[in-house]
Amino acid sequence: MHKRILVTGGAGFLGSHLCERLLDSGHDVLCVDNFFTGTRRNISHMLDHKSFELLRHDVTFPLYVEVDEIYNLACPASPIHYQFDPVQTTKTSVIGAINMLGLAKRLKIKLLQASTSEVYGDPTVHPQPEEYWGNVNAVGLRSCYDEGKRCAETLVFDYVRQHKLAAKVVRIFNTYGPRMHPNDGRVVSNFIVQALEGRDITLYGDGSQTRSFCYVDDLIEAKIRMMSTGPEVTGPVNIGNPTEFTIRDLAELVLEITGSKSRLVFEPLPADDPKQRQPNISKANKVLDWEPKISLRDGLIKTIAYFDGLLSSAGKTAAIGAIRV
Ligand SMILES: NC(=O)c1ccc[n+]([C@@H]2O[C@H](COP(=O)([O-])OP(=O)(O)OC[C@H]3O[C@@H](n4cnc5c(N)ncnc54)[C@H](O)[C@@H]3O)[C@@H](O)[C@H]2O)c1
């Protein structure tokens, strides 16, 4: 069925892919963003699409529009960005959720809240199932994001119980792909940019700590499936890729695909660097019949091609040869 769908944070990394996917499925998309971390470049290819509409708006202020579904993604996602203005980060999560849930309540429509694996904080359980309540510091530098997202989840479930709203929560784990921020301090973008610029690739510790990375297309598929579930499915549902790689494996794969001559450089492990982070996705598997399909190699090839284009167009022509695909 054709719908008019609101995507908050639609000019960001995940939001722009979601807008694209919804347009491809024949829906009208209203993209709302205040361009804090999102860019027009991310959505430039959609601006002329007859079913795409862009609204510059901050979700901490009320929004009055007529739509059939809401994906609430607005919120800076990397520590560098969310710690830049921590008060605004909490406001975006909490007041943004109140405004979007209020809109969904008025219109009697579904809302999907983009939550995060950070609601588990510094977990004492590995991998984390949805039933695990987490281990979160309420007063630290990351709390504006972690606690803001936890409060947004609380609001969703109270709207479900109190107002019978058909709202849902997905907890997103580490995701990568084209349109990630080139300097958001995350390991995938860091390694790719360092390799493309021919700079040393910095690994902490001996690089044996593991991470799992989900390619953006897999993640978007899970979100769409979650939205299409009936009101009995509220979540929270973990979505991510449980396949683990060591940080060293990741660095070597990036070097191989880029053909870069960058050296691997080892630095002391920061105190708060987790040894392992991995989602338990058995619930997503069961409820959404979903599992990630795109291998790290295939995802990296597409992501590296994107960054190579970005760096070249920014005048910082990659110091290395052509990307090997
Ligand atoms: N990328 C990941 O690995 C990941 C992991 C866990 C959770 N998430 C969640 O997914 C969502 C999207 O993340 P992303 O990686 O695309 O980040 P992003 O920073 O690329 O996108 C966030 C978007 O929200 C917009 N925004 C921020 N504050 C706003 C406000 N007050 N009003 C309107 N728009 C605002 C930004 O301009 C940006 O376009 C976030 O809610 C994030 O917490 C992402």
The ligand as an SDF file (V2000), in Angstrom:
LIG
                    3D

 44 48  0  0  0  0  0  0  0  0999 V2000
   25.1600    4.1740   12.6480 N   0  0  0  0  0  0  0  0  0  0  0  0
   25.1330    3.3180   13.6510 C   0  0  0  0  0  0  0  0  0  0  0  0
   25.9880    2.4130   13.7190 O   0  0  0  0  0  0  0  0  0  0  0  0
   24.0630    3.4310   14.7180 C   0  0  0  0  0  0  0  0  0  0  0  0
   24.1440    2.5630   15.8120 C   0  0  0  0  0  0  0  0  0  0  0  0
   23.1750    2.6530   16.7990 C   0  0  0  0  0  0  0  0  0  0  0  0
   22.1300    3.5540   16.6930 C   0  0  0  0  0  0  0  0  0  0  0  0
   22.0660    4.3790   15.6270 N   0  0  0  0  0  0  0  0  0  0  0  0
   20.9420    5.3490   15.5960 C   0  0  0  0  0  0  0  0  0  0  0  0
   20.4380    5.5040   14.2780 O   0  0  0  0  0  0  0  0  0  0  0  0
   20.0560    6.8650   14.0650 C   0  0  0  0  0  0  0  0  0  0  0  0
   20.7760    7.4050   12.8420 C   0  0  0  0  0  0  0  0  0  0  0  0
   22.1780    7.3330   13.0500 O   0  0  0  0  0  0  0  0  0  0  0  0
   23.2330    7.6680   11.9060 P   0  0  0  0  0  0  0  0  0  0  0  0
   24.3830    6.7590   12.0660 O   0  0  0  0  0  0  0  0  0  0  0  0
   22.5390    7.7590   10.6020 O   0  0  0  0  0  0  0  0  0  0  0  0
   23.7210    9.1160   12.3990 O   0  0  0  0  0  0  0  0  0  0  0  0
   23.7830   10.4920   11.6100 P   0  0  0  0  0  0  0  0  0  0  0  0
   24.4490   11.4620   12.5280 O   0  0  0  0  0  0  0  0  0  0  0  0
   24.3700   10.3030   10.2620 O   0  0  0  0  0  0  0  0  0  0  0  0
   22.2560   10.8440   11.4390 O   0  0  0  0  0  0  0  0  0  0  0  0
   21.4860   11.5080   12.3990 C   0  0  0  0  0  0  0  0  0  0  0  0
   20.6680   12.5660   11.6870 C   0  0  0  0  0  0  0  0  0  0  0  0
   19.8350   13.2210   12.6360 O   0  0  0  0  0  0  0  0  0  0  0  0
   19.9000   14.6300   12.3850 C   0  0  0  0  0  0  0  0  0  0  0  0
   19.5760   15.3210   13.6360 N   0  0  0  0  0  0  0  0  0  0  0  0
   20.3240   15.3710   14.7720 C   0  0  0  0  0  0  0  0  0  0  0  0
   19.6910   16.0920   15.6970 N   0  0  0  0  0  0  0  0  0  0  0  0
   18.5160   16.5090   15.1400 C   0  0  0  0  0  0  0  0  0  0  0  0
   17.4350   17.3010   15.5950 C   0  0  0  0  0  0  0  0  0  0  0  0
   17.4210   17.8210   16.8330 N   0  0  0  0  0  0  0  0  0  0  0  0
   16.4020   17.5250   14.7510 N   0  0  0  0  0  0  0  0  0  0  0  0
   16.4080   17.0220   13.4890 C   0  0  0  0  0  0  0  0  0  0  0  0
   17.4050   16.2550   13.0040 N   0  0  0  0  0  0  0  0  0  0  0  0
   18.4390   16.0200   13.8260 C   0  0  0  0  0  0  0  0  0  0  0  0
   21.3120   14.8640   11.9070 C   0  0  0  0  0  0  0  0  0  0  0  0
   21.4830   16.0850   11.2300 O   0  0  0  0  0  0  0  0  0  0  0  0
   21.5380   13.6420   11.0270 C   0  0  0  0  0  0  0  0  0  0  0  0
   21.0940   13.8550    9.7160 O   0  0  0  0  0  0  0  0  0  0  0  0
   20.3910    7.6220   15.3590 C   0  0  0  0  0  0  0  0  0  0  0  0
   19.2210    7.7320   16.1220 O   0  0  0  0  0  0  0  0  0  0  0  0
   21.3870    6.7290   16.0410 C   0  0  0  0  0  0  0  0  0  0  0  0
   21.3410    6.8650   17.4380 O   0  0  0  0  0  0  0  0  0  0  0  0
   23.0270    4.3570   14.6430 C   0  0  0  0  0  0  0  0  0  0  0  0
  1  2  1  0
  2  3  2  0
  2  4  1  0
  4  5  1  0
  4 44  2  0
  5  6  2  0
  6  7  1  0
  7  8  2  0
  8  9  1  0
  8 44  1  0
  9 10  1  0
  9 42  1  0
 10 11  1  0
 11 12  1  0
 11 40  1  0
 12 13  1  0
 13 14  1  0
 14 15  2  0
 14 16  1  0
 14 17  1  0
 17 18  1  0
 18 19  2  0
 18 20  1  0
 18 21  1  0
 21 22  1  0
 22 23  1  0
 23 24  1  0
 23 38  1  0
 24 25  1  0
 25 26  1  0
 25 36  1  0
 26 27  1  0
 26 35  1  0
 27 28  2  0
 28 29  1  0
 29 30  1  0
 29 35  2  0
 30 31  1  0
 30 32  2  0
 32 33  1  0
 33 34  2  0
 34 35  1  0
 36 37  1  0
 36 38  1  0
 38 39  1  0
 40 41  1  0
 40 42  1  0
 42 43  1  0
M  CHG  2   8   1  16  -1
M  END
$$$$
